[in-house]
Amino acid sequence: MFRRERLAKILALLEKDGRVSTEDLAQRFGVSIDSIRKDLHHLSEKGECTRVYGGAIWIDPEESSTLDNSIQNESHNQTIYDDRIDPSIPIDLIGADTTLTASYDTSNTQDPLSASKQKTSEDRGRKLVAWRAWMEINNGDSVFLDVSRTNSILADIIATGDKRLIVTTNMLDVLRKVSHKPNITALGTGGYLNMQLNGFVGSATVSLLEPLLFSKAFIGTSGVNLDDGSVMTDGMDSGMVKEKVISNASYRFLLADEKKLHRKDMFRFASLDDFTAIITDANDPEVLRRLQRMGIPVLRALPPTSIQ
């Protein structure tokens, strides 16, 4: 069978089933797994599928366009993302004897309409990255979500899904969103509570993470230096936690909307080559070429059709 015929049949299977497995395709067509990976890469480059670990998923051009437009339209009526927990809700830390209730001074809150306009583009990017991260989570995974606005959105998606997961986090907002779900075992790290970050950071949190292992970790960043591959955050305390989680996870995903790839920050906690892959909504060809030259797999964030 010529490769062109095989590509056409793979595309037909994707359209029919919605997802294909690299191993199954290799057996079906009697070729090597490496050949199938190249085929899927080719289809992905043409925008006809999205690569995921172990295979690929189908992209319906019409649905993708419709969803992209819906996200843009939604942004006009979008409420502000508030990364503070509701002060009236008590948070139970799993494995701890303490119930924490937080309170905040809201007197200096920015005008909602002004803030919403400023955040529209970044919020859209975070949504796309969070949806793409969800595709990498499998039933039975033990995942870590660190302090990140993108991870807060990912927590919303996890909470509406039915995958059986162990979710460990140092972010109170994530813990609040997933801890009530019967299919999720939620663990809070504990440690020093930074109210500004809405999460636990510092050496105490690092010590509590020492014995914990994760199948997958999803790590946020405030900036990536594409010149030397540095991955940065704005504080040493939060960087210490990120660094520890990276060392304890089998698969490590960097969550970076496109704007993060044009920013630099104060504290370097990792290099791009410390990650299994970067999940980004970046479309700038030069940015994508630079990431490719650094050798890190790039998982492109596209609007998903549904939670499976």
N, C-alpha and C positions, 0 to 999 in steps of 0.2 A: 504494500500500500504506500502510495506517495504521501509525503508530508502534508501536501495541500488537502488531500482527502481526509487525512487524520484530523487536521485542524477543523475541517468542516464538521466532522462527526463529533468532535469534542464540544464544539459550539452548540450543536444540536442537543447534546446531552445536558449541557449547562442550561439551555433554554427550557428543556423538558423537566429536569429535576431540581434546578436551582443551585446545585452544588455538585462538585465532582471531587473524587479522591485521586491523588497522584498514584498511589499503589494500585487502585482498581483500574485506572486507565492503562497503566503499564501492562497489567495482566490481560486486559481486554484486547489491546492492540499488539501484544507480543513484542514490546520494545522496552528499553531500559527506563528506569525512573528518571534518570538524568535527561533523557530525550523528552519525556513528558513535562518535566520542569521547564525545559526550554520552550516547549509548545505553549504552556500556560503563561510563561513570561512574554512570549510573542503576542498572545491574545490580550494580556493585560496592558501591554504597551499600546495596543490599538484601542484600548478602552472598552473591550468587549467582555471583560471579567475583572474581578478583583482577587489577587492572590491572598490566600490565607495559609496558615501552617497546615500541611498535609493535603493541599489541593487548591481549589478556587471556587468562587461563588459568582453567580450570574448577575450581570448588570443589565436591567431593562432600560434602554435609552430614554423611552418616553416617561417611565416612572421616575427615573433619576432626574430628568428635567423638571417634572412636576413637583417632586419633593424639594428640589433646589429652590424653585420659585416660592414654594410654600414657606420655606425657612426665611426667605427674603421678606415675604409679605408679613410673616409672623413678627418680624423684628419691629415693624411699625407700631404694634400694639404690645410689645414685649414689656413685662415687668422687670424691674431691676433685679439682677442676681444679688442676693444678700448673703454674704459669706459669714454672717453671724448667726449663732443658734438662737432660737426663740427663748428668751429668758424665763418664760413660764414653764418650760418643759424640763423636768429632771432627767439627767443622763446617767444611766447605770453603766459603770465600767465593768465589763465582763472579767471575772477573775479577781475583782477588787472588792473591798468592803465599803467603798465610799460612794455616795450618791452626790453628784455635783450639780448645783444650780447656779447659773451664771446670770449676771445682770450687766446692762450696758447703758452708757450715756448716749442718747440719740439726738442730742440737741444740735449737733453740727452736721446732721445728715445732709448730703448734697441734694439739690433740687432734682426730683425724679425724672422729669422730662429731659433735662440737660444731661444727666448721667446716662440715661437710656440711649441717647443719640451717640454719645462717646463710646459706649460699650457694644453697639450693635455688631460691628464687624468682628470684634474679638469673641463675642458670645457665639456668633455663628460658627467661627472656626473651632471653638471649644466643643460645640455640639457635634460637629462632624468628627472630630478626633475621638470624642467619647464613644460615639456609635461604632467607629472602627475598632476601638479597643474592646468593645463588647464582643465583637466577632472572634476575638482571640481567646475568649473565656469559654471553657468547656465544662460540662456537667461533672461535678466532683472535684473541681480545682480548689486549691487553697491559694487565695490571692491577697496581695497587700495593696492598699490604696493609700498613698501618702497625702500630705496637706497640699491640695491643689484644687483650683476651681473646676478644672476639667474632671478631676476625680469626683467632685461633688455631683456633676452632671452624670458621670458614669454610675454613681450610686443610685441616682433616680432610675436609670435604665435597668440596673440589676434588680432593684426593688419591684419593678413591674414584670420581670421575667420569672421563669419557673425552674431555673437551673439550681441544683443543689450545690451550695458553695460554703466554704469557710472564708469569711472576709475579715481580715485584720486591718486595722487602721489606727493612725494617730490623729485623725481629724474628727472632731466631735460631730460635724455636720454629716459626714458619711455614716458614722455610727448611729446617729438618730434615724437616718433614712432607711437603713437595712435591718436594724436590730429587731423589728417587730415581725419580720417575715418568717413563716414556719420552715421554709426551705433553706434558710440562711443561718449559719452559726456565726455570730458577730463577736469579734474580740477587740477591745480597746487596749492600747498599749499601756496607758498610764504614764506617769513621769511629770516633768515640769509643764504646767499648763500656760501656754502663751495665748492670752486672750485676743491679741491682735491677729494672730494667725489662726485662731480657733482650733488649736491642736496642741499635742504634746511634743516637745522637742528637748534637745539637750542630752547630757551624758546619762541622766537617770533613765531616759527612754531608750537610749542605746543599750544600756545594761539589761533592761527588761526584754529587749529584742534578741539578746544573745542566743537563747536556746531555740528560737523559732525559725522554722524553715518554710519557704513558700514555693509553690510550683510556678507562680507568675507574680511579678511586681509591676505596678504601673506608677511611674515616677514623673512628677511635674517638674518644670524648670522655669526660671524667670529669664533665661537667655542662653543662647548657644553661639560660641565663637567659631565660625566656619573657617577661620584661618588656621587654628591649631586644634580644633575639635573639643575645646573645653566646654563642659556643661556646668551652668552656674545657677546660684540662688542668691537671695539678698541677705542671708543670715547664716552665721557659722553653726548655730544650734540646729537649725532645720537641715543644713547640709550634712551634719554628723549623722542624723537619722537616715537620710537618703542613702548615704554611703554604706551604712550598716545593712540596710534592706537590700541593696544591690548585691552585697556579698552573700546574703542568705537566700537568694532567689535563683531558681533554675533558669527561668526565662525573665528577662528584664526589658520592659518596654518604656521608652522615653516618649512622653506626651508633649508635643510642641506644635501649637498652632503657628501659622506662617510668621506672624509678627515676632515670635520668640526667636526666630532664626535671623533676625536683624537687630537683636539686642545683646548687650553685654551687661554683666552685673558684678558684684563685689567678690563673691566667694565661689571658688571652683570646687565642686564635690565629686566630679567624675569626668571621664572622657567619653566621646561617642563610641569608641570601641569597647567600652564596658557594657554596652547594651546589646541585647539580641537584635533589636530593631528600633527604629524611630517611627512613630505614628504621627503623621502631619497632614495638614490640608494644603501644604505649599504647592503652588502651581508655577512658580518662577523657574524656567528651564535652567538658568544658571545656578540657582540654589540646589536644584535636584542633581545637576551634574557634579557640583562640589561634594554633595553627600555621597554620591556614587563613587567618586574618586577616593573618598575616605574609607570606602569598603563597608559601610553600614547599610544593611537592608532597609529600604524605605517602604513602609506600608501606607499607601495613599488613602486619605480619608475622603470617602464619597458618601452621599446620603444613602442610608440603608432603607430597604423596603419594609422590613418588619423585624420584630424580635422573635427569634426562633428558639 
